[in-house]
Amino acid sequence: MRLGARIAAWPNELGVGRGATDDEIKRAYRTLARKLHPDVSDAPDAAEKFAEAQQAYAVLSDKEKRASYDRFGRAGPGGAGWSAQSTQG
């Protein structure tokens, strides 16, 4: 299963509202990343949750990708979902 298929709502994943500003998204991601980083967290699913937060931030912090997310949701453009490659710069 692709990672993107498991994320219900990326703004919620980062702990911000759908209309969050770029600064709010960045602040929320950094806070979550410090908490979930596999080198810091002892949680068995820390690496997976950290990867989810990274993917959410990669989409929500990029204006074009965020516009696509706002339009198509987690299904992504064309309904194919968001792969790791589609979230990279």
Secondary structure, DSSP 8 states (H G I E B T S, - for coil): --HHHH-S-HHHHHT--TT--HHHHHHHHHHHHHHH-TTT---TTHHHHHHHHHHHHHHHTSHHHHHHHHHHGGG-GGG----TGGG--
